[in-house]
Amino acid sequence: MVPVYSYYIQDLLFSSSFPILHVIVVLLNNIVTIIINIVTDVSCPIPPNILNGVITFAVMRQHGYKEKVKYSCNEHYTLEGEAEIQCQNTGNWSSKPVCRGES
């Protein structure tokens, strides 16, 4: 199996959200090959719902890189985790919160 490493580089080099550099490093026969892609269009799917909660600030559509949506819980439930999730450079959302029943 050929070792392949994949990295996303952002915000360390650029003050704006774009471009994102996707760097792929391949090691084969003691030769390192580096492939750099410039990612210019990253989006996340419609934000996921949470059990016993609602999305309080979002339009139900795909969202672009670094866009955020905010959650809250129904009455008698408490939010665990961050209220906001953010679209990541991978096209996935950060970890969504959970609504737990009050004791």
C-alpha positions as CSV (number, residue, x, y, z in Angstrom):
1,M,0.0,0.0,0.0
2,V,1.3,3.4,-1.0
3,P,1.3,6.0,1.9
4,V,-0.9,9.0,1.0
5,Y,-1.4,12.0,3.2
6,S,-4.1,14.6,2.6
7,Y,-4.2,18.0,4.3
8,Y,-6.4,21.1,4.0
9,I,-4.6,24.3,4.6
10,Q,-6.6,27.4,5.4
11,D,-6.6,30.5,7.6
12,L,-2.9,30.0,8.4
13,L,-1.9,31.6,5.2
14,F,-4.9,33.5,4.1
15,S,-7.0,36.1,6.0
16,S,-10.2,35.3,3.9
17,S,-11.9,32.0,3.7
18,F,-10.6,31.3,0.2
19,P,-8.6,29.9,-1.3
20,I,-8.3,26.6,0.5
21,L,-5.3,24.6,-0.4
22,H,-5.8,20.8,-0.6
23,V,-2.3,19.3,-0.4
24,I,-1.8,15.6,-1.2
25,V,1.6,14.0,-0.4
26,V,2.4,10.6,-1.9
27,L,5.5,8.6,-1.0
28,L,6.5,5.9,-3.5
29,N,9.9,4.3,-4.0
30,N,11.5,7.0,-1.8
31,I,10.1,9.7,-4.0
32,V,7.8,12.3,-2.6
33,T,5.1,13.7,-4.9
34,I,3.2,16.7,-3.7
35,I,-0.1,17.7,-5.4
36,I,-1.7,21.0,-4.6
37,N,-5.3,21.7,-5.5
38,I,-7.0,25.0,-4.9
39,V,-10.5,24.5,-3.6
40,T,-12.8,27.4,-4.4
41,D,-16.3,26.0,-3.9
42,V,-17.0,24.1,-0.7
43,S,-20.5,23.6,0.5
44,C,-22.3,21.5,3.1
45,P,-25.6,19.8,2.7
46,I,-28.8,21.1,4.4
47,P,-28.1,21.2,8.1
48,P,-29.2,18.2,10.0
49,N,-32.2,18.3,12.5
50,I,-31.6,17.4,16.1
51,L,-34.0,15.3,18.3
52,N,-36.1,17.5,20.6
53,G,-34.6,20.7,19.1
54,V,-34.9,23.1,16.2
55,I,-32.7,25.2,14.0
56,T,-33.3,28.7,15.1
57,F,-31.2,30.6,12.6
58,A,-30.7,29.1,9.2
59,V,-32.3,28.8,5.8
60,M,-32.8,25.2,4.9
61,R,-30.4,25.0,1.9
62,Q,-26.9,24.0,1.2
63,H,-24.4,26.3,3.0
64,G,-20.9,27.5,2.0
65,Y,-17.7,27.1,3.8
66,K,-17.6,28.8,7.2
67,E,-21.3,29.5,7.2
68,K,-23.0,28.8,10.5
69,V,-26.4,27.6,11.7
70,K,-27.8,27.8,15.3
71,Y,-29.8,25.3,17.3
72,S,-32.0,25.5,20.4
73,C,-33.9,22.9,22.3
74,N,-37.6,22.4,22.9
75,E,-39.1,23.3,26.3
76,H,-37.8,21.0,29.1
77,Y,-34.7,20.1,27.2
78,T,-31.1,21.4,27.7
79,L,-28.6,21.9,24.9
80,E,-25.3,20.0,25.2
81,G,-22.5,21.1,23.0
82,E,-22.1,24.3,20.9
83,A,-25.3,26.0,19.8
84,E,-23.8,26.8,16.4
85,I,-22.3,24.4,13.9
86,Q,-20.1,25.5,11.0
87,C,-19.6,24.2,7.5
88,Q,-16.1,22.8,7.3
89,N,-13.6,22.8,4.5
90,T,-14.4,19.1,3.9
91,G,-18.0,19.8,3.1
92,N,-19.2,18.4,6.4
93,W,-20.7,20.2,9.4
94,S,-18.9,20.5,12.7
95,S,-20.4,18.4,15.6
96,K,-24.0,19.1,16.2
97,P,-25.4,19.6,19.7
98,V,-27.7,17.3,21.5
99,C,-30.9,18.1,23.5
100,R,-31.2,16.3,26.8
101,G,-34.3,16.0,28.9
102,E,-34.1,18.0,32.1
103,S,-34.0,16.0,35.3
